[in-house]
Every structure is written in C-alpha cells, then in structure tokens.
Amino acid sequence: MTTARQLMTKGVDCIGERDTILQAAEMMTQLGVGAMPICGEDDKLKGMLTDRDIVVKALGAGKDPATTTAGELAQGQVVYVDADDDAQMVLRRMSQHKVRRLSVIENHRLVGMIAQADVVRGLPDPQVGDLLQALSTD
C-alpha cells in the first residue's frame, strides 16, 4: 500500500500568515514553485497560496503586494492528508476538493506536499487518469 509519505515531497517551506504577498512571490521565485502553504505563528497550516492567487485575488483586485498579507488570501478549508494515509485517501481528497496540491501533516505539523506530478510519478496509470479526469471537470 502506497502512503502519502511515499508520494510527498519533503522539506516544504511555508510563508507566514503575516508575510506580505510580495515576500511570498519572492520566495516562490527563489524556490521555483507556484504554490506555498501558509503557516501561522502557532506553526499550524492556515491555507495555501498560489501564484494565481497573488495575480487574481491581489494584483488584479488592486491590492498592494507590499502590504497585503498571505493570511488575507488564505480562504476556505485547509485540505490535507496525514502522512500515513493511503494513496486512495490522497486521490479522494484531491478529487473531492479539486486541488492539484495537497499538504501532508504529521503530529499537527506540515511535513510535505503532494502535487499532481507526485501522483503521476508514484501511482499506476488508471488511478492517475481518474484523478486527472476529476480535476478537469467542474
């Protein structure tokens, strides 16, 4: 049985909920990523910030990137799996919530991320096809 721990990318950096989206964009550029988890001062996951969020919800809405915080853009339910959850749970959460990235938690702490590409690399074709179909439909 494949687990979230086996699929995930370890060593994920967080953007603080009080950090600006300008700082987030700079971190994303340095790390070469298009999304980052938002973590609170309590080290708990508060949400996910994507490059698209920065463009559409902030810049497109006329917000100042030097003063708008990542926490202001953290909306809705935080979607995650436990590190020991099986691949079926990973697929179910990604499909159900229509997310392309999933946070992986262990002992209430962020330990990794699973991206769509991680699923493609780690699971058999039929399961990957089902996920891609679920994410591509409204």
Backbone as ProteinMPNN parsed JSONL, in Angstrom:
{"seq_chain_A": "MTTARQLMTKGVDCIGERDTILQAAEMMTQLGVGAMPICGEDDKLKGMLTDRDIVVKALGAGKDPATTTAGELAQGQVVYVDADDDAQMVLRRMSQHKVRRLSVIENHRLVGMIAQADVVRGLPDPQVGDLLQALSTD", "coords_chain_A": {"N_chain_A": [[0.837, -1.184, 0.0], [0.691, 2.087, -0.977], [1.629, 5.099, 0.59], [0.841, 8.477, 1.697], [3.183, 9.598, 2.646], [5.104, 8.322, 1.075], [4.568, 9.368, -1.411], [4.882, 12.105, -1.184], [6.653, 15.274, -1.407], [9.336, 16.184, 0.505], [10.465, 18.528, 3.062], [9.24, 21.094, 2.889], [8.804, 24.565, 2.467], [7.214, 27.2, 4.283], [5.103, 30.063, 3.94], [4.7, 32.781, 6.067], [1.679, 33.721, 7.779], [1.522, 36.425, 8.262], [3.361, 37.49, 6.556], [4.063, 39.398, 3.622], [2.46, 39.37, 0.366], [4.243, 40.081, -1.544], [6.677, 39.256, -0.436], [6.076, 36.544, -0.437], [5.892, 36.036, -3.202], [8.536, 36.518, -3.927], [9.811, 34.457, -2.501], [8.655, 32.229, -3.76], [9.726, 32.548, -6.307], [12.501, 32.247, -5.778], [12.501, 29.596, -4.867], [11.447, 28.274, -6.985], [8.762, 27.48, -7.26], [5.162, 27.239, -7.597], [3.285, 27.458, -5.673], [2.65, 27.814, -2.179], [2.424, 26.656, 1.161], [0.581, 28.324, 3.743], [1.548, 29.252, 6.884], [0.752, 29.652, 10.32], [1.621, 31.656, 13.238], [1.531, 29.827, 15.203], [2.555, 27.592, 14.09], [0.767, 26.077, 12.688], [-1.035, 24.918, 9.856], [-2.526, 27.228, 7.714], [-3.539, 27.681, 5.247], [-3.301, 27.704, 1.638], [-1.25, 29.281, -0.705], [-1.202, 30.39, -3.952], [0.529, 31.188, -7.037], [-1.323, 32.118, -8.809], [-3.336, 33.043, -7.066], [-2.044, 35.297, -6.041], [-1.852, 36.9, -8.334], [-4.565, 37.095, -9.31], [-6.357, 37.466, -7.041], [-5.113, 39.457, -5.61], [-3.246, 41.357, -7.039], [-4.812, 41.748, -9.386], [-7.085, 42.695, -8.188], [-6.345, 45.125, -7.344], [-4.866, 45.352, -4.988], [-2.174, 46.201, -2.772], [0.887, 44.683, -3.103], [2.96, 44.92, -1.29], [1.855, 45.364, 1.143], [-0.329, 43.712, 1.518], [-1.169, 40.756, 3.144], [-0.22, 37.273, 3.244], [-1.952, 35.772, 4.787], [-4.342, 37.167, 4.479], [-5.222, 36.269, 2.049], [-5.695, 33.639, 2.482], [-8.175, 31.449, 2.278], [-11.186, 29.668, 3.011], [-11.459, 26.089, 3.582], [-8.751, 24.225, 4.911], [-7.097, 21.827, 3.134], [-5.854, 18.641, 3.592], [-3.792, 15.69, 4.109], [-2.974, 12.965, 6.282], [0.334, 11.855, 6.954], [0.518, 9.081, 6.998], [-1.737, 8.229, 5.68], [-3.356, 6.32, 3.119], [-2.809, 5.965, -0.473], [-5.266, 5.989, -1.757], [-6.82, 7.662, -0.139], [-5.453, 10.053, -0.554], [-5.974, 10.465, -3.309], [-8.755, 10.64, -3.186], [-9.163, 12.958, -1.589], [-7.906, 14.941, -3.161], [-9.456, 14.802, -5.491], [-12.092, 15.216, -4.531], [-11.951, 17.819, -3.435], [-10.973, 19.185, -5.533], [-8.229, 19.956, -5.884], [-4.861, 20.585, -6.811], [-2.633, 20.359, -5.377], [-1.613, 19.067, -2.276], [-1.406, 19.294, 1.174], [0.675, 17.601, 3.533], [0.445, 16.234, 6.672], [1.872, 15.555, 9.867], [1.641, 14.674, 13.181], [0.361, 17.135, 13.703], [1.906, 18.927, 12.278], [3.29, 20.383, 9.331], [4.728, 18.306, 6.982], [5.244, 17.75, 4.38], [4.429, 17.993, 0.827], [2.079, 17.025, -1.622], [1.978, 17.012, -4.983], [0.243, 17.153, -8.111], [2.0, 16.104, -9.997], [3.571, 14.419, -8.4], [1.788, 12.39, -7.841], [1.397, 11.37, -10.387], [3.944, 10.312, -10.894], [4.076, 8.359, -8.883], [1.93, 6.525, -8.833], [-0.119, 3.919, -10.382], [-1.173, 4.026, -13.852], [-4.15, 3.891, -14.298], [-5.245, 4.965, -11.882], [-4.126, 7.508, -11.861], [-5.227, 8.57, -14.173], [-7.941, 8.686, -13.419], [-7.816, 10.64, -11.387], [-6.874, 12.903, -12.835], [-9.021, 13.272, -14.57], [-11.048, 13.884, -12.737], [-10.096, 16.315, -11.678], [-10.236, 17.909, -13.878], [-12.85, 18.374, -14.507], [-15.877, 20.248, -13.955]], "CA_chain_A": [[0.0, 0.0, 0.0], [1.42, 3.35, -1.081], [1.136, 6.102, 1.534], [1.121, 9.882, 1.4], [4.605, 9.81, 2.94], [5.886, 7.838, -0.066], [4.289, 10.21, -2.576], [5.124, 13.524, -0.919], [7.94, 15.953, -1.457], [9.662, 16.604, 1.875], [11.209, 19.772, 3.224], [8.442, 22.174, 2.319], [8.864, 25.86, 3.138], [5.938, 27.903, 4.467], [5.071, 31.516, 4.028], [3.972, 33.142, 7.282], [0.402, 34.379, 7.52], [1.731, 37.877, 8.348], [4.272, 37.902, 5.488], [3.351, 40.018, 2.502], [2.442, 38.57, -0.854], [5.489, 40.399, -2.238], [7.645, 38.313, 0.123], [5.688, 35.219, -0.922], [6.281, 35.947, -4.615], [9.999, 36.41, -3.956], [10.149, 33.092, -2.064], [8.26, 31.308, -4.832], [10.712, 32.701, -7.369], [13.753, 31.634, -5.314], [12.328, 28.151, -4.729], [10.979, 27.719, -8.249], [7.476, 26.831, -7.04], [3.991, 28.043, -7.912], [2.366, 27.465, -4.532], [3.28, 27.621, -0.874], [1.496, 26.631, 2.294], [0.61, 29.463, 4.651], [1.605, 28.761, 8.258], [0.547, 30.663, 11.346], [2.651, 31.77, 14.275], [1.414, 28.617, 16.007], [3.09, 26.537, 13.228], [-0.317, 25.306, 12.087], [-1.352, 25.237, 8.473], [-3.656, 28.156, 7.614], [-4.062, 27.693, 3.884], [-2.362, 27.536, 0.53], [-1.145, 30.471, -1.541], [-0.674, 30.074, -5.28], [0.892, 32.338, -7.856], [-2.582, 32.614, -9.373], [-3.97, 33.839, -6.012], [-1.355, 36.583, -5.981], [-2.215, 37.689, -9.515], [-6.003, 37.346, -9.453], [-7.011, 37.971, -5.831], [-4.424, 40.626, -5.053], [-2.873, 42.346, -8.055], [-5.981, 42.024, -10.229], [-8.082, 43.405, -7.379], [-5.786, 46.421, -6.976], [-4.244, 45.355, -3.659], [-0.747, 46.49, -2.729], [1.605, 43.471, -2.706], [3.893, 45.193, -0.193], [1.13, 45.45, 2.417], [-1.307, 42.625, 1.612], [-0.518, 39.589, 3.733], [-0.61, 35.943, 2.771], [-3.111, 35.382, 5.577], [-5.539, 37.786, 3.921], [-5.65, 35.489, 0.897], [-5.998, 32.264, 2.918], [-9.629, 31.345, 2.385], [-11.787, 28.345, 2.956], [-10.994, 24.951, 4.361], [-7.42, 23.714, 4.628], [-7.209, 20.433, 2.701], [-4.605, 17.94, 3.879], [-3.853, 14.279, 4.485], [-1.976, 12.532, 7.246], [1.46, 11.213, 6.283], [0.308, 7.641, 6.911], [-2.925, 7.907, 4.886], [-3.018, 5.598, 1.894], [-2.929, 6.686, -1.735], [-6.685, 6.171, -2.073], [-7.256, 8.869, 0.575], [-4.849, 11.169, -1.279], [-6.753, 10.652, -4.537], [-10.101, 11.065, -2.804], [-9.116, 14.367, -1.146], [-7.595, 15.801, -4.308], [-10.615, 14.791, -6.387], [-13.249, 15.799, -3.852], [-11.747, 19.25, -3.226], [-10.465, 19.729, -6.804], [-6.947, 20.621, -5.644], [-3.722, 19.997, -7.51], [-1.585, 20.223, -4.373], [-2.193, 18.634, -1.009], [-0.47, 19.333, 2.295], [0.806, 16.358, 4.284], [0.613, 16.58, 8.078], [2.204, 14.511, 10.838], [1.661, 15.27, 14.53], [-0.114, 18.516, 13.569], [2.922, 19.758, 11.619], [3.462, 20.175, 7.903], [5.951, 17.541, 6.705], [5.454, 17.598, 2.947], [3.37, 18.355, -0.116], [1.874, 16.123, -2.751], [1.494, 17.706, -6.168], [-0.284, 16.288, -9.159], [3.146, 15.416, -10.605], [3.98, 13.348, -7.488], [0.822, 11.308, -8.039], [1.702, 10.786, -11.702], [5.16, 9.507, -10.755], [4.02, 7.322, -7.87], [0.792, 5.611, -8.881], [-0.403, 3.309, -11.689], [-1.902, 4.839, -14.823], [-5.604, 4.058, -14.123], [-5.53, 5.876, -10.776], [-3.719, 8.837, -12.308], [-6.247, 9.001, -15.124], [-9.142, 9.045, -12.663], [-7.558, 11.913, -10.73], [-6.821, 13.968, -13.834], [-10.373, 13.488, -15.044], [-11.786, 14.555, -11.665], [-9.621, 17.684, -11.551], [-10.504, 18.633, -15.121], [-14.286, 18.607, -14.683], [-16.48, 21.191, -12.985]], "C_chain_A": [[0.888, 1.256, 0.0], [0.789, 4.367, -0.138], [1.47, 7.51, 1.061], [2.61, 10.182, 1.616], [5.488, 9.391, 1.76], [5.7, 8.705, -1.302], [4.801, 11.643, -2.411], [6.548, 13.978, -1.216], [8.179, 16.505, -0.062], [10.322, 17.978, 1.872], [10.51, 20.975, 2.625], [8.598, 23.443, 3.149], [7.468, 26.458, 3.213], [6.151, 29.396, 4.323], [4.246, 31.832, 5.272], [2.694, 33.892, 6.961], [0.519, 35.902, 7.579], [2.729, 38.397, 7.307], [3.464, 38.471, 4.327], [3.367, 39.101, 1.28], [3.641, 38.908, -1.74], [6.589, 39.461, -1.747], [7.351, 36.898, -0.37], [6.117, 35.028, -2.365], [7.791, 35.799, -4.752], [10.447, 35.009, -3.544], [9.822, 32.073, -3.14], [9.268, 31.356, -5.976], [12.025, 32.011, -6.99], [13.665, 30.116, -5.284], [11.885, 27.48, -6.022], [9.671, 26.958, -8.107], [6.338, 27.788, -7.363], [2.977, 28.099, -6.789], [3.164, 27.23, -3.259], [2.2, 27.529, 0.19], [1.678, 27.888, 3.132], [0.555, 28.897, 6.07], [1.441, 29.922, 9.23], [1.69, 30.695, 12.324], [2.644, 30.562, 15.194], [1.923, 27.383, 15.256], [2.011, 25.648, 12.619], [-0.607, 25.833, 10.684], [-2.609, 26.096, 8.41], [-4.279, 28.162, 6.224], [-2.956, 27.463, 2.881], [-2.401, 28.811, -0.3], [-0.519, 30.071, -2.866], [-0.288, 31.35, -6.005], [-0.356, 32.96, -8.481], [-3.346, 33.447, -8.347], [-3.36, 35.233, -5.96], [-1.797, 37.473, -7.141], [-3.692, 38.076, -9.508], [-6.612, 38.022, -8.221], [-6.355, 39.227, -5.252], [-4.148, 41.669, -6.135], [-4.061, 42.738, -8.924], [-7.068, 42.793, -9.509], [-7.55, 44.745, -6.878], [-5.166, 46.496, -5.598], [-2.74, 45.579, -3.774], [0.011, 45.243, -2.26], [2.573, 43.674, -1.546], [3.187, 45.273, 1.154], [0.087, 44.346, 2.596], [-0.602, 41.381, 2.127], [-1.031, 38.285, 3.123], [-1.859, 35.478, 3.499], [-4.415, 35.975, 5.07], [-6.093, 36.99, 2.738], [-5.973, 34.04, 1.244], [-7.494, 32.168, 3.158], [-10.046, 29.895, 2.409], [-11.106, 27.322, 3.839], [-9.581, 24.548, 3.938], [-7.552, 22.226, 4.311], [-5.849, 19.768, 2.89], [-4.872, 16.461, 4.057], [-2.796, 14.04, 5.549], [-0.882, 11.785, 6.488], [1.265, 9.712, 6.103], [-0.977, 7.247, 6.185], [-2.502, 7.207, 3.603], [-3.305, 6.439, 0.651], [-4.384, 6.913, -2.121], [-7.244, 7.413, -1.379], [-6.704, 10.112, -0.112], [-5.678, 11.483, -2.523], [-8.15, 11.177, -4.225], [-10.113, 12.541, -2.412], [-8.85, 15.311, -2.321], [-8.798, 15.914, -5.237], [-11.8, 15.526, -5.774], [-13.139, 17.318, -3.75], [-11.205, 19.959, -4.467], [-9.2, 20.568, -6.586], [-5.828, 19.862, -6.344], [-2.524, 19.795, -6.587], [-2.247, 19.932, -3.038], [-1.108, 18.665, 0.062], [-0.486, 17.998, 3.014], [1.225, 16.728, 5.71], [1.013, 15.343, 8.879], [2.354, 15.182, 12.187], [1.353, 16.763, 14.486], [0.904, 19.457, 12.935], [3.015, 19.392, 10.142], [4.786, 19.455, 7.658], [6.211, 17.375, 5.215], [4.264, 18.077, 2.145], [3.289, 17.267, -1.174], [1.276, 16.955, -3.878], [0.975, 16.677, -7.164], [0.848, 15.485, -9.799], [3.643, 14.265, -9.724], [3.069, 12.13, -7.647], [1.122, 10.589, -9.358], [2.924, 9.869, -11.612], [4.965, 8.275, -9.881], [2.909, 6.303, -7.965], [0.567, 5.05, -10.283], [-1.3, 4.192, -12.559], [-3.403, 4.975, -14.59], [-5.968, 5.032, -13.006], [-5.205, 7.313, -11.158], [-4.771, 9.393, -13.262], [-7.523, 9.437, -14.435], [-8.976, 10.396, -11.975], [-7.58, 13.056, -11.739], [-8.205, 14.282, -14.37], [-11.188, 14.257, -13.992], [-11.382, 16.016, -11.523], [-9.969, 18.527, -12.764], [-11.983, 18.936, -15.34], [-14.799, 19.547, -13.629], [-17.42, 20.503, -12.061]], "O_chain_A": [[1.726, 1.438, 0.883], [-0.435, 4.486, -0.07], [2.272, 7.704, 0.147], [3.215, 10.934, 0.852], [6.501, 10.033, 1.481], [6.588, 8.767, -2.152], [5.116, 12.31, -3.396], [7.491, 13.188, -1.266], [7.332, 17.207, 0.49], [10.685, 18.512, 0.824], [11.129, 21.78, 1.93], [8.533, 23.404, 4.378], [6.643, 26.252, 2.323], [7.243, 29.914, 4.557], [3.207, 31.213, 5.501], [2.635, 34.622, 5.971], [-0.311, 36.601, 6.998], [2.924, 39.606, 7.187], [2.325, 38.07, 4.088], [4.181, 38.183, 1.181], [4.018, 38.11, -2.598], [7.351, 38.927, -2.553], [8.271, 36.142, -0.683], [6.649, 33.976, -2.721], [8.27, 35.041, -5.596], [11.349, 34.436, -4.155], [10.608, 31.163, -3.405], [9.621, 30.322, -6.544], [12.594, 31.273, -7.795], [14.623, 29.424, -5.629], [11.942, 26.256, -6.141], [9.475, 25.922, -8.743], [6.53, 29.004, -7.399], [1.923, 28.718, -6.933], [4.194, 26.554, -3.253], [1.191, 28.231, 0.132], [2.773, 28.443, 3.222], [-0.366, 28.158, 6.418], [1.93, 31.026, 8.991], [2.61, 29.879, 12.261], [3.627, 30.295, 15.886], [1.748, 26.258, 15.723], [2.315, 24.578, 12.09], [-0.443, 27.016, 10.385], [-3.638, 25.738, 8.982], [-5.417, 28.599, 6.049], [-1.836, 27.084, 3.224], [-3.474, 29.353, -0.563], [0.562, 29.484, -2.9], [-0.717, 32.446, -5.642], [-0.433, 34.176, -8.658], [-3.947, 34.458, -8.709], [-4.075, 36.229, -5.848], [-2.082, 38.656, -6.952], [-4.031, 39.246, -9.68], [-7.303, 39.034, -8.345], [-6.98, 39.967, -4.492], [-4.753, 42.741, -6.137], [-4.291, 43.922, -9.17], [-7.881, 43.468, -10.14], [-8.207, 45.424, -6.089], [-4.956, 47.592, -5.08], [-2.118, 45.188, -4.762], [-0.197, 44.788, -1.136], [2.966, 42.709, -0.89], [3.84, 45.254, 2.197], [-0.335, 44.077, 3.721], [0.444, 40.995, 1.606], [-2.128, 38.221, 2.568], [-2.733, 34.856, 2.896], [-5.474, 35.364, 5.211], [-7.291, 37.035, 2.46], [-6.467, 33.294, 0.399], [-8.018, 32.733, 4.119], [-9.353, 29.016, 1.897], [-10.3, 27.645, 4.711], [-9.261, 24.533, 2.75], [-8.059, 21.456, 5.127], [-4.828, 20.263, 2.414], [-6.02, 16.027, 4.144], [-1.849, 14.813, 5.694], [-1.163, 11.146, 5.474], [1.792, 9.131, 5.154], [-1.283, 6.059, 6.08], [-1.425, 7.468, 3.068], [-3.956, 7.481, 0.722], [-4.706, 7.923, -2.748], [-8.052, 8.137, -1.962], [-7.406, 11.115, -0.239], [-6.039, 12.636, -2.759], [-8.662, 12.054, -4.921], [-10.981, 13.293, -2.856], [-9.494, 16.352, -2.45], [-9.117, 17.003, -5.715], [-12.431, 16.359, -6.425], [-14.125, 18.026, -3.956], [-11.003, 21.173, -4.461], [-9.105, 21.712, -7.03], [-5.864, 18.636, -6.445], [-1.538, 19.156, -6.952], [-3.301, 20.479, -2.714], [-0.02, 18.122, -0.13], [-1.522, 17.34, 3.1], [2.212, 17.431, 5.926], [0.555, 14.234, 8.606], [3.106, 16.147, 12.327], [2.011, 17.559, 15.157], [0.767, 20.675, 13.052], [2.838, 18.234, 9.761], [5.842, 19.932, 8.073], [7.282, 16.911, 4.822], [3.245, 18.504, 2.687], [4.294, 16.673, -1.563], [0.198, 17.53, -3.734], [1.25, 15.483, -7.051], [0.67, 14.307, -10.109], [4.089, 13.243, -10.244], [3.525, 10.987, -7.594], [1.103, 9.36, -9.429], [2.933, 8.78, -12.187], [5.613, 7.252, -10.104], [2.934, 5.304, -7.247], [1.015, 5.642, -11.266], [-2.081, 4.998, -12.054], [-3.912, 6.093, -14.675], [-6.89, 5.834, -13.156], [-5.944, 8.232, -10.806], [-5.154, 10.558, -13.161], [-8.126, 10.44, -14.816], [-9.899, 11.21, -11.982], [-8.241, 14.07, -11.512], [-8.527, 15.447, -14.601], [-11.932, 15.176, -14.334], [-12.233, 16.87, -11.274], [-9.992, 19.754, -12.672], [-12.332, 19.677, -16.259], [-14.236, 19.642, -12.538], [-18.009, 21.143, -11.19]]}, "name": "protein", "num_of_chains": 1, "seq": "MTTARQLMTKGVDCIGERDTILQAAEMMTQLGVGAMPICGEDDKLKGMLTDRDIVVKALGAGKDPATTTAGELAQGQVVYVDADDDAQMVLRRMSQHKVRRLSVIENHRLVGMIAQADVVRGLPDPQVGDLLQALSTD"}
